[in-house]
Amino acid sequence: MDILQALVMLMAIAAPAAGESGNLETDVIQTATGDLSITFIGHSSLYFTFNGKVIYNDPVGKAEDYKRLPKADVILVSHDHFDHFDPNTIKLISTEKTKIVLTEPCFLKLGRGEVLKNGDTTAIDGLTIEAVPAYNILHTRAPGQPFHPKGSGNGYIVTFGDKRVYIAGDTENIKEMGSFGKIDVAFLPMNLPYTMTPEMVAAAARILSPAILYPYHYGETDTSRIVFLLKADKGIEVRIRRMP
C-alpha cells in the first residue's frame, strides 16, 4: 500500500457518512442571483446547489452514501487519480441530462463529457466554468517526476452569479494564480507530499485574496496552522470544514 492509498483509506474512515442527518456540513453564501449552498462530503468531494442546479466536484466515495445525495446536473473532475476520479460514483449520481467537465485522460476512461484543457472556458446551465492549471513544482515521486505534472490536471473557477469560486485541484502555489482575477471563495489543498504545506497555502491565499478560504484535501495536516498563518490577513476568512 502506498501513501496515497493509505490517505484515501483514512479519508473513508474519518469522513462523515454522506447524507446522514447532521453529518454533512453545509454553508450558504449569498450571491446577486440567489443563494449558493456548499455541502462538504470529504477530501476533495463536495457539491454546490445554485438556482436549482446541483454541481459536484470530484465525487468519490461509497455508493451507499451517494445514494442519499441529489443527482448531479453538472460534475467537475480535476484529474484521473483515483481519489478524485471514480467512474462508479459518477454513474451513480448521473442522469441522462448530467453534464460532465473533465480532463482528457478522464474522458478516455469514462467515454463521455466535455474535455477542458488549462485555459479553456465553457458555459453550462448559466454557469461559467474556467479550467486553470494545477500542478506540482517542488513535490515529486522522483527527480523530474512531479506527482501532478503541468497540463495533466485542472483546477476550476466557477462563476455563481457575482461570485467566483476557485476549486484548485491538486496543485502547489503556482505563478498562474496571480492571473486568475477576483476570487471570492477558494478551496486550496493542503497535504504532503502531494499538494501544499500550510505555508504554501498561506502564500497562495495572499495571491488570490479570497474573502473565504476553505482548506480541503488536507488529510492529517494540522488545520490550526493555516488559521495561525493567516490570522493577520483580515480580508481572508479561513473556514475549516470536515474535508480530510
C-alpha positions in Angstrom: 0.0 0.0 0.0 1.5 3.4 -1.0 1.0 6.7 0.9 -1.9 7.8 -1.4 -3.9 4.6 -0.9 -3.3 4.9 2.9 -4.6 8.5 2.8 -7.7 7.6 1.0 -8.4 4.7 3.4 -8.1 7.2 6.2 -10.4 9.6 4.4 -13.0 6.9 4.1 -12.8 6.1 7.8 -12.7 9.7 9.0 -15.2 11.3 6.7 -18.8 11.5 7.8 -21.3 9.2 6.1 -22.7 11.2 3.2 -26.4 12.1 3.6 -26.9 11.1 7.2 -28.8 13.8 9.0 -26.5 16.2 10.7 -23.2 14.7 9.4 -22.6 16.7 6.3 -21.8 20.4 6.9 -23.3 22.9 4.5 -22.5 26.6 4.2 -24.7 29.2 2.4 -23.2 32.2 0.6 -25.3 34.9 -0.8 -24.8 35.9 -4.5 -26.5 38.6 -6.6 -28.8 36.0 -8.2 -29.6 33.6 -5.3 -28.0 31.6 -2.5 -25.1 29.3 -3.2 -25.1 26.3 -1.0 -21.9 24.3 -0.4 -22.1 20.8 1.0 -18.8 19.2 2.2 -18.5 15.4 1.6 -14.8 14.8 2.3 -11.3 15.0 0.8 -12.0 17.0 -2.4 -15.6 15.8 -2.9 -18.3 18.5 -2.4 -21.3 19.7 -4.1 -22.9 23.1 -4.8 -26.6 23.9 -5.1 -27.4 27.1 -7.0 -30.6 28.2 -8.7 -32.0 24.6 -8.6 -28.9 23.0 -10.1 -26.5 20.6 -8.3 -22.8 20.8 -9.2 -20.4 18.1 -7.9 -16.7 18.4 -7.7 -14.5 15.2 -7.7 -17.3 12.9 -6.4 -15.6 9.9 -4.9 -16.9 7.6 -2.1 -19.0 4.7 -1.0 -22.1 4.0 -3.2 -24.4 3.7 -0.2 -23.5 7.2 0.8 -24.1 8.9 -2.6 -27.4 7.1 -3.0 -28.7 9.6 -0.3 -27.4 12.6 -2.2 -29.1 14.5 -5.0 -28.5 13.7 -8.6 -26.0 15.9 -10.5 -26.7 18.4 -13.1 -23.0 19.1 -13.6 -19.9 17.1 -12.5 -16.4 18.6 -12.4 -13.4 16.2 -12.4 -10.0 17.7 -11.8 -7.7 14.7 -12.8 -7.6 11.0 -13.1 -6.1 9.9 -9.7 -8.5 7.5 -8.0 -9.2 9.7 -5.0 -10.6 12.4 -7.4 -12.0 10.3 -10.3 -14.4 7.5 -9.6 -16.4 6.3 -12.7 -18.8 4.3 -10.5 -19.7 7.2 -8.3 -20.1 9.4 -11.4 -22.5 6.9 -12.9 -24.5 6.6 -9.7 -25.2 10.4 -9.4 -25.7 11.0 -13.1 -28.8 11.1 -15.2 -29.2 11.3 -19.0 -29.0 15.1 -18.7 -25.9 15.3 -16.4 -23.1 17.3 -18.0 -19.5 16.3 -17.1 -16.5 18.6 -17.4 -13.2 16.7 -17.2 -9.6 16.3 -18.4 -8.7 14.2 -21.5 -7.3 11.3 -19.5 -10.5 11.1 -17.6 -12.5 11.3 -20.8 -10.6 8.4 -22.3 -11.5 6.3 -19.3 -15.1 7.4 -18.9 -16.1 7.8 -22.5 -18.2 10.9 -22.1 -18.1 14.5 -21.1 -16.6 17.8 -22.2 -12.9 18.0 -22.1 -11.4 21.3 -20.9 -7.7 21.9 -21.1 -5.9 24.5 -19.0 -7.1 27.9 -20.2 -10.4 26.7 -21.7 -13.8 28.0 -20.7 -17.3 26.7 -21.1 -20.8 27.8 -20.2 -23.2 25.2 -18.7 -26.7 25.8 -17.2 -25.9 29.5 -16.7 -22.6 28.9 -15.1 -19.2 30.0 -16.4 -16.6 27.3 -15.8 -12.9 28.0 -16.4 -10.2 25.4 -16.4 -6.9 26.6 -14.8 -3.5 24.9 -14.3 -3.0 22.6 -11.3 0.5 21.1 -10.9 3.5 20.4 -8.6 6.8 22.3 -8.7 8.6 21.0 -5.7 6.9 17.8 -4.7 7.9 14.8 -6.9 7.7 11.0 -6.9 11.3 11.0 -8.1 13.6 13.7 -9.6 11.8 15.1 -12.6 8.6 13.2 -11.9 6.1 15.5 -10.2 3.0 14.0 -8.5 0.9 16.2 -10.8 2.7 17.3 -14.0 1.8 20.6 -15.6 -1.1 20.2 -18.0 -2.3 16.9 -16.7 -5.0 18.3 -14.3 -7.3 21.1 -13.9 -8.4 23.5 -11.2 -11.8 25.1 -11.9 -13.1 28.6 -11.4 -16.9 28.6 -11.4 -18.9 31.8 -11.5 -22.2 31.6 -9.5 -24.0 34.9 -10.0 -21.5 37.5 -9.0 -19.2 35.1 -7.0 -16.2 33.3 -8.5 -15.3 30.1 -6.7 -11.9 28.6 -7.2 -11.6 24.8 -6.7 -7.9 24.3 -7.0 -7.5 20.6 -7.6 -4.1 19.0 -6.7 -1.7 21.9 -7.0 1.0 23.9 -5.4 1.1 27.7 -5.1 1.8 28.2 -8.8 2.6 31.5 -10.5 -0.6 31.4 -12.6 -2.7 32.1 -9.6 -1.7 35.7 -10.0 -3.6 36.0 -13.2 -6.9 34.5 -12.1 -8.5 37.8 -11.3 -11.0 38.3 -8.5 -11.7 35.2 -6.4 -14.4 35.3 -3.8 -14.2 31.7 -2.4 -11.1 29.5 -2.7 -10.7 25.8 -2.0 -7.0 25.1 -1.6 -5.4 21.6 -1.0 -3.1 21.2 2.0 -1.4 17.8 2.4 2.0 16.5 1.8 3.7 15.2 -0.3 1.0 15.7 -2.9 0.0 19.3 -2.7 0.8 22.2 -0.4 2.1 22.8 3.1 0.1 25.3 5.3 2.8 27.9 4.5 2.3 27.4 0.7 -1.5 27.6 1.2 -1.0 30.9 3.0 1.2 32.2 0.2 -1.4 31.2 -2.4 -4.2 32.8 -0.3 -2.3 36.1 -0.2 -2.0 36.0 -4.0 -5.7 35.1 -4.6 -7.1 37.3 -1.7 -10.4 35.4 -1.4 -13.0 36.6 1.0 -13.4 33.0 2.2 -10.7 30.3 2.2 -11.6 26.6 2.7 -8.6 24.3 3.1 -9.6 21.0 1.7 -8.0 17.6 0.8 -5.9 18.1 4.0 -5.5 14.6 5.3 -3.9 14.7 8.8 -2.4 18.2 8.3 -3.0 20.4 11.4 -5.5 22.9 10.1 -4.9 25.3 13.0 -1.6 26.1 11.3 -3.2 27.8 8.4 -5.5 29.7 10.7 -2.5 30.9 12.6 -0.6 31.9 9.4 -3.5 34.0 8.1 -4.7 35.5 11.4 -3.3 38.9 10.5 -4.8 38.8 7.0 -8.2 40.4 8.0 -9.6 40.3 4.5 -9.4 36.4 4.3 -11.8 34.4 6.4 -10.4 30.9 7.0 -13.2 28.3 7.4 -12.3 24.8 8.5 -14.8 22.1 7.5 -14.6 18.3 7.6 -12.6 17.7 4.4 -9.8 15.4 5.4 
